[in-house]
Every structure is written in structure tokens, then in C-alpha cells.
Amino acid sequence: MGGAYGDERALVVAVNAPPVDGAANDAVVAVLARALGVRPRQVSVVSGHTARNKVVAVDVHGDDAARLRERVELLLQQP
């Protein structure tokens, strides 16, 4: 988990779960939640459900949103 990919500043998340019955998406949500310090229910895949590249949403508000931005920036800086 971590590091940027391409010009879009996308986070790299690698999981071992097979892309069957949403298992890989569930694994991506779990890894992101852990890395971002939020509950898994706060993370959702909003597009790319059957694709390699995904767009996710993280449901946070107020001070939590600022902390989330900081965590994402730190993760993007990892090699």
C-alpha cells in the first residue's frame, strides 16, 4: 500500500484476493481503511468495480477530512 501511480496521483493498492464475487473490491476497501485510519464502512468503491483501476470514496467530515488528506499525501510520497 502506498506510492503514486501515473500523473493522476493515484495510490497503489495491491491485494491477493481474486476478482470473483467482489472479493478483490472488499480487500481493497479493507486495505485502504486500515491505511487511512477509518472504518471499512466509510470506504466504498464508486467506479471500476470490475476494473483494475478504481475510484473510491471515503466518508469523513470536519477535522477527520483534514487528517485524511494528510494521510493520503503521506501515502503518495512513499516509494
N, CA, C and O atoms as CSV, one atom per row, in Angstrom:
chain,resi,resn,atom,element,x,y,z
A,1,MET,N,N,0.854,-1.171,0.000
A,1,MET,CA,C,0.000,0.000,0.000
A,1,MET,C,C,0.889,1.219,0.000
A,1,MET,O,O,1.789,1.341,0.831
A,2,GLY,N,N,0.646,2.104,-0.909
A,2,GLY,CA,C,1.354,3.370,-0.914
A,2,GLY,C,C,2.072,3.622,-2.217
A,2,GLY,O,O,2.234,2.723,-3.043
A,3,GLY,N,N,2.490,4.823,-2.383
A,3,GLY,CA,C,3.153,5.230,-3.599
A,3,GLY,C,C,2.154,5.739,-4.614
A,3,GLY,O,O,0.984,5.354,-4.616
A,4,ALA,N,N,2.638,6.603,-5.467
A,4,ALA,CA,C,1.788,7.186,-6.500
A,4,ALA,C,C,1.960,6.424,-7.800
A,4,ALA,O,O,3.012,5.838,-8.057
A,5,TYR,N,N,0.925,6.436,-8.611
A,5,TYR,CA,C,0.948,5.787,-9.907
A,5,TYR,C,C,0.499,6.779,-10.954
A,5,TYR,O,O,-0.627,7.276,-10.907
A,6,GLY,N,N,1.372,7.069,-11.895
A,6,GLY,CA,C,0.999,7.928,-13.014
A,6,GLY,C,C,0.814,9.379,-12.631
A,6,GLY,O,O,1.093,9.793,-11.506
A,7,ASP,N,N,0.339,10.133,-13.595
A,7,ASP,CA,C,0.140,11.564,-13.412
A,7,ASP,C,C,-1.089,11.889,-12.574
A,7,ASP,O,O,-1.225,13.011,-12.086
A,8,GLU,N,N,-1.968,10.941,-12.406
A,8,GLU,CA,C,-3.211,11.190,-11.677
A,8,GLU,C,C,-3.021,11.176,-10.169
A,8,GLU,O,O,-3.966,11.425,-9.420
A,9,ARG,N,N,-1.809,10.886,-9.719
A,9,ARG,CA,C,-1.516,10.770,-8.299
A,9,ARG,C,C,-2.430,9.740,-7.648
A,9,ARG,O,O,-2.991,9.981,-6.579
A,10,ALA,N,N,-2.569,8.623,-8.282
A,10,ALA,CA,C,-3.383,7.540,-7.753
A,10,ALA,C,C,-2.558,6.708,-6.792
A,10,ALA,O,O,-1.373,6.476,-7.028
A,11,LEU,N,N,-3.176,6.257,-5.707
A,11,LEU,CA,C,-2.499,5.367,-4.771
A,11,LEU,C,C,-2.421,3.966,-5.336
A,11,LEU,O,O,-3.337,3.509,-6.020
A,12,VAL,N,N,-1.334,3.292,-5.051
A,12,VAL,CA,C,-1.172,1.904,-5.458
A,12,VAL,C,C,-1.622,1.020,-4.301
A,12,VAL,O,O,-1.120,1.141,-3.183
A,13,VAL,N,N,-2.563,0.141,-4.577
A,13,VAL,CA,C,-3.052,-0.823,-3.591
A,13,VAL,C,C,-2.987,-2.192,-4.238
A,13,VAL,O,O,-3.621,-2.429,-5.266
A,14,ALA,N,N,-2.222,-3.093,-3.638
A,14,ALA,CA,C,-2.112,-4.455,-4.184
A,14,ALA,C,C,-2.782,-5.425,-3.208
A,14,ALA,O,O,-2.518,-5.393,-2.006
A,15,VAL,N,N,-3.637,-6.272,-3.733
A,15,VAL,CA,C,-4.310,-7.280,-2.909
A,15,VAL,C,C,-4.160,-8.644,-3.579
A,15,VAL,O,O,-3.945,-8.737,-4.788
A,16,ASN,N,N,-4.275,-9.683,-2.783
A,16,ASN,CA,C,-4.163,-11.048,-3.301
A,16,ASN,C,C,-5.514,-11.698,-3.569
A,16,ASN,O,O,-5.572,-12.795,-4.124
A,17,ALA,N,N,-6.580,-11.045,-3.187
A,17,ALA,CA,C,-7.914,-11.618,-3.351
A,17,ALA,C,C,-8.263,-11.728,-4.834
A,17,ALA,O,O,-7.930,-10.848,-5.628
A,18,PRO,N,N,-8.935,-12.816,-5.195
A,18,PRO,CA,C,-9.331,-12.990,-6.593
A,18,PRO,C,C,-10.464,-12.034,-6.964
A,18,PRO,O,O,-11.278,-11.670,-6.115
A,19,PRO,N,N,-10.514,-11.628,-8.238
A,19,PRO,CA,C,-11.595,-10.736,-8.674
A,19,PRO,C,C,-12.894,-11.496,-8.924
A,19,PRO,O,O,-13.463,-11.437,-10.014
A,20,VAL,N,N,-13.353,-12.208,-7.900
A,20,VAL,CA,C,-14.554,-13.031,-8.008
A,20,VAL,C,C,-15.525,-12.621,-6.907
A,20,VAL,O,O,-15.141,-12.521,-5.741
A,21,ASP,N,N,-16.763,-12.388,-7.271
A,21,ASP,CA,C,-17.818,-12.043,-6.311
A,21,ASP,C,C,-17.449,-10.858,-5.423
A,21,ASP,O,O,-17.854,-10.815,-4.261
A,22,GLY,N,N,-16.697,-9.906,-5.940
A,22,GLY,CA,C,-16.371,-8.708,-5.183
A,22,GLY,C,C,-15.282,-8.877,-4.140
A,22,GLY,O,O,-15.034,-7.962,-3.354
A,23,ALA,N,N,-14.627,-10.033,-4.119
A,23,ALA,CA,C,-13.598,-10.281,-3.108
A,23,ALA,C,C,-12.437,-9.295,-3.208
A,23,ALA,O,O,-11.937,-8.826,-2.186
A,24,ALA,N,N,-12.010,-8.980,-4.413
A,24,ALA,CA,C,-10.897,-8.041,-4.586
A,24,ALA,C,C,-11.316,-6.642,-4.148
A,24,ALA,O,O,-10.533,-5.937,-3.511
A,25,ASN,N,N,-12.531,-6.232,-4.476
A,25,ASN,CA,C,-13.012,-4.918,-4.047
A,25,ASN,C,C,-13.089,-4.840,-2.522
A,25,ASN,O,O,-12.721,-3.826,-1.929
A,26,ASP,N,N,-13.565,-5.904,-1.895
A,26,ASP,CA,C,-13.634,-5.941,-0.435
A,26,ASP,C,C,-12.235,-5.845,0.168
A,26,ASP,O,O,-12.039,-5.182,1.187
A,27,ALA,N,N,-11.274,-6.499,-0.453
A,27,ALA,CA,C,-9.899,-6.448,0.036
A,27,ALA,C,C,-9.310,-5.045,-0.119
A,27,ALA,O,O,-8.610,-4.562,0.770
A,28,VAL,N,N,-9.594,-4.398,-1.241
A,28,VAL,CA,C,-9.123,-3.019,-1.460
A,28,VAL,C,C,-9.720,-2.102,-0.394
A,28,VAL,O,O,-9.007,-1.272,0.171
A,29,VAL,N,N,-10.988,-2.236,-0.117
A,29,VAL,CA,C,-11.645,-1.414,0.906
A,29,VAL,C,C,-10.982,-1.647,2.264
A,29,VAL,O,O,-10.712,-0.691,2.990
A,30,ALA,N,N,-10.721,-2.899,2.613
A,30,ALA,CA,C,-10.104,-3.214,3.906
A,30,ALA,C,C,-8.700,-2.622,4.013
A,30,ALA,O,O,-8.347,-2.050,5.044
A,31,VAL,N,N,-7.903,-2.755,2.960
A,31,VAL,CA,C,-6.539,-2.227,2.976
A,31,VAL,C,C,-6.557,-0.704,3.077
A,31,VAL,O,O,-5.811,-0.126,3.867
A,32,LEU,N,N,-7.394,-0.058,2.292
A,32,LEU,CA,C,-7.478,1.401,2.339
A,32,LEU,C,C,-7.964,1.889,3.701
A,32,LEU,O,O,-7.418,2.849,4.244
A,33,ALA,N,N,-8.966,1.249,4.247
A,33,ALA,CA,C,-9.489,1.655,5.552
A,33,ALA,C,C,-8.389,1.585,6.609
A,33,ALA,O,O,-8.225,2.510,7.405
A,34,ARG,N,N,-7.647,0.497,6.611
A,34,ARG,CA,C,-6.557,0.334,7.579
A,34,ARG,C,C,-5.501,1.412,7.382
A,34,ARG,O,O,-5.058,2.032,8.348
A,35,ALA,N,N,-5.097,1.638,6.139
A,35,ALA,CA,C,-4.041,2.612,5.839
A,35,ALA,C,C,-4.473,4.045,6.139
A,35,ALA,O,O,-3.650,4.881,6.512
A,36,LEU,N,N,-5.759,4.324,5.978
A,36,LEU,CA,C,-6.259,5.681,6.163
A,36,LEU,C,C,-6.782,5.939,7.575
A,36,LEU,O,O,-7.119,7.070,7.928
A,37,GLY,N,N,-6.844,4.883,8.370
A,37,GLY,CA,C,-7.299,5.046,9.746
A,37,GLY,C,C,-8.783,5.293,9.884
A,37,GLY,O,O,-9.215,6.026,10.774
A,38,VAL,N,N,-9.572,4.682,9.002
A,38,VAL,CA,C,-11.026,4.814,9.065
A,38,VAL,C,C,-11.653,3.431,9.127
A,38,VAL,O,O,-10.968,2.424,8.949
A,39,ARG,N,N,-12.938,3.384,9.378
A,39,ARG,CA,C,-13.651,2.100,9.393
A,39,ARG,C,C,-13.917,1.655,7.955
A,39,ARG,O,O,-14.129,2.491,7.076
A,40,PRO,N,N,-13.907,0.351,7.714
A,40,PRO,CA,C,-14.190,-0.129,6.355
A,40,PRO,C,C,-15.522,0.357,5.797
A,40,PRO,O,O,-15.643,0.569,4.590
A,41,ARG,N,N,-16.506,0.534,6.642
A,41,ARG,CA,C,-17.812,1.004,6.146
A,41,ARG,C,C,-17.757,2.439,5.630
A,41,ARG,O,O,-18.680,2.891,4.953
A,42,GLN,N,N,-16.669,3.165,5.948
A,42,GLN,CA,C,-16.515,4.538,5.474
A,42,GLN,C,C,-15.883,4.610,4.085
A,42,GLN,O,O,-15.821,5.679,3.477
A,43,VAL,N,N,-15.416,3.467,3.590
A,43,VAL,CA,C,-14.751,3.413,2.281
A,43,VAL,C,C,-15.647,2.644,1.321
A,43,VAL,O,O,-16.160,1.579,1.664
A,44,SER,N,N,-15.837,3.183,0.118
A,44,SER,CA,C,-16.633,2.467,-0.873
A,44,SER,C,C,-16.030,2.653,-2.261
A,44,SER,O,O,-15.477,3.704,-2.583
A,45,VAL,N,N,-16.149,1.614,-3.068
A,45,VAL,CA,C,-15.727,1.682,-4.463
A,45,VAL,C,C,-16.878,2.330,-5.219
A,45,VAL,O,O,-17.999,1.820,-5.204
A,46,VAL,N,N,-16.603,3.464,-5.886
A,46,VAL,CA,C,-17.679,4.162,-6.596
A,46,VAL,C,C,-17.631,3.937,-8.105
A,46,VAL,O,O,-18.639,4.109,-8.790
A,47,SER,N,N,-16.469,3.555,-8.623
A,47,SER,CA,C,-16.396,3.158,-10.030
A,47,SER,C,C,-15.199,2.245,-10.219
A,47,SER,O,O,-14.237,2.274,-9.452
A,48,GLY,N,N,-15.289,1.437,-11.263
A,48,GLY,CA,C,-14.234,0.471,-11.538
A,48,GLY,C,C,-14.430,-0.840,-10.806
A,48,GLY,O,O,-13.462,-1.548,-10.528
A,49,HIS,N,N,-15.670,-1.171,-10.491
A,49,HIS,CA,C,-15.957,-2.393,-9.740
A,49,HIS,C,C,-15.363,-3.637,-10.390
A,49,HIS,O,O,-14.940,-4.561,-9.696
A,50,THR,N,N,-15.332,-3.662,-11.712
A,50,THR,CA,C,-14.792,-4.848,-12.405
A,50,THR,C,C,-13.492,-4.536,-13.130
A,50,THR,O,O,-13.038,-5.321,-13.963
A,51,ALA,N,N,-12.894,-3.395,-12.817
A,51,ALA,CA,C,-11.663,-2.978,-13.489
A,51,ALA,C,C,-10.493,-2.981,-12.513
A,51,ALA,O,O,-10.679,-3.027,-11.297
A,52,ARG,N,N,-9.294,-2.931,-13.064
A,52,ARG,CA,C,-8.085,-2.828,-12.240
A,52,ARG,C,C,-7.991,-1.499,-11.526
A,52,ARG,O,O,-7.637,-1.434,-10.349
A,53,ASN,N,N,-8.308,-0.447,-12.242
A,53,ASN,CA,C,-8.265,0.897,-11.658
A,53,ASN,C,C,-9.633,1.225,-11.076
A,53,ASN,O,O,-10.664,1.022,-11.719
A,54,LYS,N,N,-9.624,1.733,-9.850
A,54,LYS,CA,C,-10.872,2.006,-9.149
A,54,LYS,C,C,-10.885,3.430,-8.621
A,54,LYS,O,O,-9.836,4.029,-8.381
A,55,VAL,N,N,-12.065,3.954,-8.447
A,55,VAL,CA,C,-12.252,5.223,-7.765
A,55,VAL,C,C,-13.000,4.889,-6.484
A,55,VAL,O,O,-14.024,4.206,-6.504
A,56,VAL,N,N,-12.471,5.382,-5.368
A,56,VAL,CA,C,-13.114,5.112,-4.088
A,56,VAL,C,C,-13.527,6.420,-3.434
A,56,VAL,O,O,-12.977,7.481,-3.729
A,57,ALA,N,N,-14.489,6.328,-2.553
A,57,ALA,CA,C,-14.919,7.457,-1.740
A,57,ALA,C,C,-14.696,7.090,-0.286
A,57,ALA,O,O,-14.873,5.941,0.118
A,58,VAL,N,N,-14.299,8.095,0.498
A,58,VAL,CA,C,-14.129,7.899,1.933
A,58,VAL,C,C,-15.034,8.913,2.621
A,58,VAL,O,O,-14.906,10.120,2.414
A,59,ASP,N,N,-15.942,8.412,3.435
A,59,ASP,CA,C,-16.939,9.253,4.093
A,59,ASP,C,C,-16.383,9.767,5.420
A,59,ASP,O,O,-16.450,9.079,6.438
A,60,VAL,N,N,-15.834,10.983,5.399
A,60,VAL,CA,C,-15.336,11.643,6.604
A,60,VAL,C,C,-15.750,13.109,6.565
A,60,VAL,O,O,-16.061,13.650,5.504
A,61,HIS,N,N,-15.752,13.739,7.727
A,61,HIS,CA,C,-16.193,15.123,7.815
A,61,HIS,C,C,-15.303,15.909,8.766
A,61,HIS,O,O,-14.629,15.329,9.618
A,62,GLY,N,N,-15.302,17.218,8.621
A,62,GLY,CA,C,-14.620,18.115,9.548
A,62,GLY,C,C,-13.139,17.840,9.689
A,62,GLY,O,O,-12.422,17.707,8.698
A,63,ASP,N,N,-12.683,17.756,10.941
A,63,ASP,CA,C,-11.270,17.522,11.229
A,63,ASP,C,C,-10.793,16.192,10.656
A,63,ASP,O,O,-9.631,16.063,10.271
A,64,ASP,N,N,-11.687,15.201,10.597
A,64,ASP,CA,C,-11.312,13.910,10.036
A,64,ASP,C,C,-10.931,14.040,8.565
A,64,ASP,O,O,-10.043,13.330,8.091
A,65,ALA,N,N,-11.591,14.936,7.844
A,65,ALA,CA,C,-11.273,15.139,6.427
A,65,ALA,C,C,-9.871,15.707,6.274
A,65,ALA,O,O,-9.141,15.310,5.365
A,66,ALA,N,N,-9.487,16.619,7.137
A,66,ALA,CA,C,-8.136,17.189,7.085
A,66,ALA,C,C,-7.094,16.123,7.383
A,66,ALA,O,O,-6.061,16.057,6.716
A,67,ARG,N,N,-7.359,15.285,8.385
A,67,ARG,CA,C,-6.424,14.195,8.711
A,67,ARG,C,C,-6.329,13.193,7.562
A,67,ARG,O,O,-5.254,12.672,7.267
A,68,LEU,N,N,-7.464,12.931,6.919
A,68,LEU,CA,C,-7.462,12.012,5.788
A,68,LEU,C,C,-6.602,12.551,4.653
A,68,LEU,O,O,-5.814,11.806,4.069
A,69,ARG,N,N,-6.740,13.820,4.335
A,69,ARG,CA,C,-5.908,14.426,3.283
A,69,ARG,C,C,-4.428,14.293,3.616
A,69,ARG,O,O,-3.621,13.995,2.737
A,70,GLU,N,N,-4.064,14.512,4.879
A,70,GLU,CA,C,-2.664,14.377,5.302
A,70,GLU,C,C,-2.174,12.945,5.115
A,70,GLU,O,O,-1.066,12.725,4.625
A,71,ARG,N,N,-2.990,11.978,5.501
A,71,ARG,CA,C,-2.600,10.568,5.348
A,71,ARG,C,C,-2.419,10.194,3.878
A,71,ARG,O,O,-1.473,9.494,3.519
A,72,VAL,N,N,-3.327,10.663,3.039
A,72,VAL,CA,C,-3.228,10.370,1.610
A,72,VAL,C,C,-1.932,10.975,1.048
A,72,VAL,O,O,-1.220,10.323,0.284
A,73,GLU,N,N,-1.636,12.203,1.424
A,73,GLU,CA,C,-0.398,12.850,0.940
A,73,GLU,C,C,0.830,12.050,1.371
A,73,GLU,O,O,1.758,11.865,0.583
A,74,LEU,N,N,0.841,11.581,2.607
A,74,LEU,CA,C,1.970,10.772,3.085
A,74,LEU,C,C,2.082,9.467,2.292
A,74,LEU,O,O,3.183,9.052,1.929
A,75,LEU,N,N,0.959,8.831,2.027
A,75,LEU,CA,C,0.974,7.578,1.268
A,75,LEU,C,C,1.458,7.805,-0.155
A,75,LEU,O,O,2.178,6.972,-0.705
A,76,LEU,N,N,1.071,8.919,-0.753
A,76,LEU,CA,C,1.503,9.220,-2.121
A,76,LEU,C,C,3.005,9.450,-2.202
A,76,LEU,O,O,3.599,9.240,-3.259
A,77,GLN,N,N,3.624,9.872,-1.120
A,77,GLN,CA,C,5.054,10.145,-1.111
A,77,GLN,C,C,5.893,8.893,-0.915
A,77,GLN,O,O,7.103,8.924,-1.140
A,78,GLN,N,N,5.275,7.787,-0.497
A,78,GLN,CA,C,6.033,6.550,-0.290
A,78,GLN,C,C,6.514,6.002,-1.626
A,78,GLN,O,O,5.846,6.146,-2.650
A,79,PRO,N,N,7.683,5.372,-1.598
A,79,PRO,CA,C,8.197,4.785,-2.871
A,79,PRO,C,C,7.412,3.558,-3.279
A,79,PRO,O,O,7.707,2.952,-4.309
